[in-house]
Amino acid sequence: MSPPTPETKNDTDHGHELPSSITSASGPGDDKDLTYATPLRLTMIMCTLSLSTLIAALDLGIVATAIPKITSDFHALDHIGWYSGACFLLVGTTSAPWGKMYKYFSATYIYMTALGLYLVGSVVAAAAPSSIALIIGRALQGWGCAGTLGGSVLIINFTAEPKLRPMLIGLWMGVFMIATTIGPLIGGVFTSEVTWRWCFWVNLPVGGTAMVLQFLFLRMPEHIKPTPATWTEILLHLDLPGWTLLFTSVICFLLAMEWGGLAKGWSDGAVIATLTLWVVLSIAFVVVEWFQDNYAMMPLRMLKPRTSWSHLLYAWITNLGNFQILFYLPIYFQSVHGSSAIMSGVYSLPFMAFYAFGAIISGILVGKSRLLQPIELVSGLITVLGATLIYCIDIGTPKAWWIGAQVTFGLGIGLGNQVPVTALQGFATPETVAATMGVAFMCQAMSGAYFVAAGNSIFNNYMLKTLSVTAPQLNSSEISYIGVTELKNAFHGEDLALIRQAYMVGIKDVFAFALAGACLTVVLTLVVPLKKLPDHEAKKAEDKEAADKAS
């Protein structure tokens, strides 16, 4: 999941307005008469935003590396999908409500509240005595993370002059990419040398420093004021009916993926009921959003243009392969290879590093050419090649193969992952850009919740099914209870070899799922309109020239 980078200029939309009203004596939008943060204050604001973003971005890679050890400590292999899915679920479902809160309340206090909530979640996760407690902590982290990531971009737009915003947002994205890249390595160090709990404890000193800097320096310019509204109006804009339906529908899907074929058979009444409820509640959510109209958390009118829905769908499916590889490569290294968590983090670096490199190259190419669909197509083709190479990985695959596979896959994903966000932002009008970015962020996070849970179900079902055939003498429940990293301590000889083969079958099926997603992105690029991004600078120059001639 990558954060959207909306640019804002008096952006308002009835559903997802810019979180504060901008007024001045000379009228809205007259930047010449607006006062922004001084260079020193702006520097300190960027420091605190960077620290908040650092811990949020680190979290994804750190937890991916630590999950195998967590499953062993809590004896909960079937909870893999929840450790990440709970975070994605709350990021996706609370992004829009956070945006409304920024609109009606002080941006400074809302941002600090979001960061505080993230730190509370970190404490709960770090001190978790059980798997369920850890999942609750991850959910709280996701809730806070949604407020800090979205709020960071808005605060840059509020406090920086327009000419500085692209550069500062670029720096902020750089922090996100670097943190995502080094996350697996840091997670491996903590998990192997100390304890996986430090993957969460480390957020406290960094987040605490950010809180102090926010208290001292985070002030909004005078022209940034909360929009006056009654409590009734605020509650209407939060769209609680829509949020409740979306949240409960995803919970039903996650439960079905956890139970199906494991705790309960796929034909079990509880599994059928949760899947049925998921479909019914999802349809109800769409209906409610249609009737909510201006109060909806996801204004459906935004999805009408082909440019919008095709790029959103591309972004959604791109994450299918992305999250499977991110979470199951460490499981491959630690279960099949028997690697330590730290070496698992090292072995996963090629994927993350070339993901970041691909995103940088993509940004340069889009900025220079303003082309979108061709870059998405090239990205999809490279990703298919990388996913094919990863699917071919087996127990005895040489190091050179899985390094090359990661490099190819990471480069492909990185090239295309940011393009939909750039496209949605570029084609949106000033009145709809904030709403568009809110929906884009929500879709990216929700895809994580869905696809990680689906991948976990595929892995567990096929791994245990293989064990029941190749090693019927082994207790599959015991293997699930033990977890990933303790396999080599609990089993030996032929039994361990059979278990690793079963793990490999489950992992390869997840890799096949990722390959299917990569192939689907190539097909989707044929639906994406072949349009260039609007050249706003050229349009401004033309307007200025026309105004000069008229005068």
N, C-alpha and C positions, 0 to 999 in steps of 0.2 A: 504494500500500500504506500503511495506517495502523496504528499499533501498538495492540494491545489494552490495555484498562485494567482489569485484574482487581482486585477488592478482596478481601483475604484476611483470614481469621480462622481460624487453626488449620486451614487447608484441607489435607486429605490425601486422596489417592486412590492406590491401589496403582500406577497407571500413571504419574501426574504429580503426586506429592505436592508440597506446599509445600516449597521447597528447604531448609528448616531446621526442626528441632523447637523448639517453644516451651514452655518449662517454667518454673515458678516454685514457690516454697515453698507458695503458696496454691492451686496447681493450675493446669493449663493454661486459658488463656482468661480468667483473672481480671485484667483490665486495671488494676484499681485498685492492685495490688501490683507491677506491672511498671514497670521504669525504661526510659524512652526517651531519645533524644538531647536534649541541652540546646538551647535556641533558637539559640545561636550555632553549635553544631556542626550542627544541622539545616539552618541557613541555608547553611553551607558545603557540606554534602552535596548540597543542592538545586542549588547553583552547579555542582558537578562533574557531577551528573547532567544538568543542562541543557546544559553544554558538550558532553558526550558525545552527547546527543541532537541537539544543533545540527548537528554535522558529519555525523551519520548521516542526518538529514532533508534537509539541504542537498544531500547527495550525489545524491538522486533527480532534483531539478530541474536541478542544475548539469550533470550528465552528459547529460541529455536535450538540453540546448542545445548541448553540445560535440560530440555524436555526429556531426553532419554534417562537422565539421572533422576529427575523428578518422578517419572513413572516407576522407577525401581524403589525409591524411598517410600512412596505412597501406595505401591502395589496397585497401580491404576492405569494399566495400558489403555483401557477403553476411554480414558478421560483426555487423551492427547488432543482431540478436537476442541475440547472445552478450554484448555489452557490458553489457546490463542483465540478460539472462536468467541469466548466471553468478552475479550477485549475488543475484537472487531465488531461484535454485536452492539456494544454500547457506543463505540465511536460512530458507527453508522446511524444508529437510531437517535442519538442526541446531538448530532452536528447542527441540524436545523434549529432545535430549541435553544442551543447556545447562541446561535446567531441572533435570535429574537431577544435574548437576554442582553446581548451587547447593544441592541438598539434602544432598549428602554431603561437601561441602568448604566452607571459609570463603567466605562471600558476598563479602567484601572482595577476597580474592585472585582469585576467579573473575572478578569484574567487571573488575579491573585486567588480568587475562589476556586477556579478551575485547577490551577497548579496545586493548591492546597488539597483538593480532592484527589488529585493524582498521587500526591505524597502519602495521603491516608491509605489509598489502595496499595501503595508500595509497602507500607508497614504491615498491612494485613497479609499480603502475599509473602513477605519475608518471614513473618512469625507464624505462618499458617501451620496448625497442628495436623491438618488433614487435607486431602485433595479438594474437598468441597470448599474449605476455607480459602485455599489458594485460588480457586475459580472465582469466589466472591471478590477477593483482592484484585484479580485481573479485571473483573467487570468494573470495579471502582476506578482502576487505572484507565480503562477505556473511556469512561465517563469524563474524567478530568482531561484526558488527552484530546478529546474532541474539542474542548473549550480552548486549550492552549494552542493547538496547531492552527485552527481557524482564526483565533484571536491574534496570533502573531502577525499574519499577513495584514489584517485590518489595522492593527496598531502601527505598522510600518506606514500604511497609507494615511493614517491620521496624523502622524507626527513628523513625517518627512516631506520635503518639498517634492512636487511632481517629478522634477528632473532627476531626483535622487532615488526614486522608488524602484525603478527596474534594477539598478545596481544593488540596492540593499536587499531586495527580494532574491536576487541572484546569490548574494552572500549567504542569505538565510537558507536557501536551497542547498548551497555548498555544504553547510554544517550538517544538514539532514543526510546528504549523500555520504559524507565522510563517516558520520556516526553509524549509518547503516552498514558501511563496509567493514568497520572494525568491530562491530557488535559481536559477530560469531567468535572472534579471537578472544575478546574480553570475557565473554560468557564461558568459553572453554577454560580460561585461566582460573576464573572464580570457581567453576564447578570441579575442576581437577585439583587445584591447589588449596582451596579454602572450603567453600560450600556453595551450592547453587543459590542459597538464600542471599548471598551477597550480590547476586544479579539484581536484587530488589533493594537491599540496604544501601547500595551505592547511590541510589537516587536521592537519599536524604541529604547528604552534604552538598551535592550539586544543586538540588532543588532548594535547599535552605539558603544557599548563597544567592540564588536567583530571587527568592522571596525578599531578602534583605535589600537587594539592588532595586527591586520593584517598589518597595516601600519608600526608598530614598529618592528615586529618580523617575519613576513611571508616572508622568503627568500628561494629560491630554491638553492640546492647545485650546485657547478660549473659544474658538469657533466650533469645537466638537462638544456637543451637548446631548444628553439623553433626550429622546423624544417624549414629550409629556403624554401620558395615557392613564386611563383608569385601570384598576386591577382587573376589572372585567374584560377590558380590551386586551390587556396583556395575556390573560388566560386564553382568550379566543385565538390570538395569534400563535400561542404555543401549540395549538392543534393537539390537545391531549387525546381526543378520540382516535385520530390518525396514528399518533405515537403508540398508543396502547395496542392497536390492532397490528401494527408492524412488529412491535417488540414480541408480542405473544405468538405471532405467526412464525417468527424465526426460532423462538424457543421450541415450538412444536417440531420444527424441522430438525433441530439439533438433538432433541430427545429421540426422534425416530432413527436418526443416524447412529446414535449411541446404542440403542436397544436392538435394532434390526440385525438378526443373525447372530447376536452375541448373548445379551441377557435374555432376549426373547426372540422367537422365530419371526420371520418377515410376515407370516400369516397370523401372528398373534393379534388379538383384538386391540391391545394397547398401541402396537405399532401402526396398525391400520387406522386407528382413531386419531393418532397424532398427525399422520400424513394427511388424513382427510381434513382435520382442523387446520393444518397449514394451508391447504388449498383454499378452504372456505374463508379463513381470516385474511389471506392475501387478496382474494377477490373483494372482500369487504373493505380492505384498506384502499384499493383503487376506487371503489364506489364512493367511499367517504371523502377521499381527496378530491374527487370530481365535484361533489356537492359543497365541500369547504371552500373551493374556489380561491378567493383572495386570502383566506386564512390557512390554506393547506401548507403543510410542511414540504410537500413536493408538488408544486403547481403543474398539473398535467398539460396545460397549454404549452409549456416549454418543450414538451416532447414531440410536438406536431412537426416542426421542420425536420426534414431528412438529415440535415447536417447535425442536428442535436441528437436524435435517437440513435443514429448509426455510430457516432463517436462514443456515446455512452455505452452502447452494446459492445463495441470494440474494447473499451476500457474494462468492462465487466469480464469479458471472456479472456482477455490478456492475463488477468490475475489468476485464472484457473491454473495455468501451468506455473506461473510465478510462485504461488504459495506452496504448491506440491513439492517443488524442488527445494525451496527454502527450508521447509520443515522435515522433509524425508531424506535429504542428503546426510544430515547429521545422524539420523537413525541408521542409515546404511553404514556409515563409517563406524559407529559405535557398536552396532549389533553384529553385522556381518564381518567386519574387519577386526572387531574387538579393540578399536582405537580408544584412547582416552578422550575426554571432553575437550581438552586443550588442543589435541591433534585434530580432532573433528573440526574445531573452529579454524585451524590453519588450513585444513584440506578444503574447507568451504569458501576460503577467501577468493579464489579465482572467479566464482560466480558473482559475489557481491562487488568485487573490484571492477569487473567488466560491465556489470549492470550500471554502476556509477559512470564509468567511462562512456558507455553507450548513451546514457542520458545527456551527458555533456555534448557529445558529438551531435546528437539529435537537436539539442537546443541551438547549436551553431548553424546546422543545416536549415532548420526551419526559419531562423532569424535571417539568414542570407537569401534563401530561395522563396520563402513563404509557402513552400509546397507541403502538403499534409499527406494525402492518400499515397503518393509514391513512397514516402518514407515509412508509412505504416505497412505497405506491401513488402518492402525490403526487410523491415523488421520481422514480419510474420514468416517470411521465407527462411531467414537466418535462424529464427526461433525453432522452426520445424526441423531444420538440420541439427541444431543443438539438442532438441528434445529426442530426436531419433538416436543420436549418439549416446545420450543419457539412458535411453531405454535399453540400449545394448549392453550397459554395464551389468556385470555379474560378479559372482564371488571372487573369481581369480583375475578380474580385469586389471591390466597394468596401470600404474599411476599416470603415465603419459596420456592414456585414453580418457580417464575421467577428468583430468585437468583440462584437456582440449575440449571435451564436451561441455564443461562448465563455462569456459571462456566463450565458446560459440553461443550457448544458450543465454548467458548473461548479457552479452553484447546485443543479441537480438531483442531480448526483453527490454533492455535499457533504451534502445533506439526508439521503440514504439510506445513505451509506457506513459510518457509525458505528452505525447502528441495530442491525444483526445482532449486533455485539459487545456492545452494551448489553443486548440481549435475552438472549443466551446467558449473560451474567454474572448478570442479574437472576433468571432462572429456575433457575439451577444451585443445588444445595445446597452448604453449606459443604464437604462432602466431595468434591464434583466440580468446584468452580469453577476450581481451578487447571488440572485436566486439560482442561476445556472451553476455557479461554482459550488453552492451548497448541495445541489443535487449530485454533482460530479463527485464530491467528497463522500457523500452518503453512499453512492453506488460502489465506489472503490472499497470502502470499508465493509459494506454488506457482502460484497463478493468474497471477501476474506472469510467472513463467518460461514457462508454457505459452502465454499469449496474446501476449506480445511476440514469441516465436519464430514463432507462427502468423501474426501480422501482418507480420513481416518476410518470410516466405515469400510471402504474398499480394502484397505490394508488389513484390518483385523479379520474381516470375513474370509479373505482368501488365504491369509497366513494360517488361521486356525483350521480352515477346510483342508489345506495341504497337510497339516500335521495329523489330522484325523485319518488320512490315507497312508502317509509315509511312516508315521510313528504312532500307531494307535495305542501303544503301550504307555505313552506319555500323557500326563494330565494337562489338557489345554488350559483349564482354569488356573492351574498352578503356574503355567508359563505366563499367562496374562497378569497374574498376581505379582510375579517376580519383577517384571519390568525389563527394560532394555539392557541396562549396564551391568546387571547382576547375572546375566545368562552364563557367562564364562566361569563364574564362581559356583553357580548352582548345578551346572551340568558339565559333563566331560565326555571325551571320546566320541563315539558314534552318536550318542544322544545330542550332544552339542552340535555336531555337524548337521544332523537332521533338522534341528531347530533353526540353525542359520540358513539352511536351504529354504525352509518354510518362510522365514523372514524375507529372504530374497524374492520369493514368489510374490508375497504381499507388496513389497516395495516396487517390484517391476510392474505390478498392476497399477500402482499409483503413478509410476512414470508413464505408463500407457495412457492413463487419464490426462496427464500433462501434455502428452503428445497429441491427443485428440483435441485438446483446447488450442494448442498451437496451430493445428491444421484448420480449425474453425476460424481463427483470426484471419488467416489468409483468405478464406471464403468471404468473410465479412468486409474485407477491404474492397471487394468488388461492389459492395453496396454503398460505401462511403463516397460522397460526391467529389469529383475531381475539381476542387476549388482551391484557389490560393487564399492565404490569409489576407484580409484587407490591409492595405498600406496606409495606416493612419497618418504617418508623417507626411506622405505625399499629398494626402487629402488636405491636411492642415496648410501645407505650402500653397496648394491651389486656391484654397479659400482665402488665404492672406493676399495672394496675388490678385484675385478677383476684387477683394475689398480695396486694395491699393488703386486698382484701375478705376473703380467706381468713385473713389474720392478724388 
